[in-house]
């Protein structure tokens, strides 16, 4: 538990001399022991953006999922071929 702070009634110079240290050394330790004000920083927090929800999700027997969006499929020349490759890679049996 912290001891209560006491005043000796002496000047800094007299108190330091009584301890056998220089005044600047006493001041150094006084600064080290002084309670410090917390330094606060302003923070601009934005919630993370979530990826769009899939338009299609296939759940395989082994628990693996293949999720596709309509936008992804619209850019493919043959979505069926991609789906077949994904299925064989995810569930080789």
Secondary structure as GFF3:
##gff-version 3
##sequence-region A 1 93
A	DSSP	alpha_helix	12	19	.	.	.	ID=ss1
A	DSSP	alpha_helix	23	33	.	.	.	ID=ss2
A	DSSP	beta_strand	56	59	.	.	.	ID=ss3
A	DSSP	beta_strand	65	68	.	.	.	ID=ss4
A	DSSP	alpha_helix	70	74	.	.	.	ID=ss5
A	DSSP	alpha_helix	79	90	.	.	.	ID=ss6
###
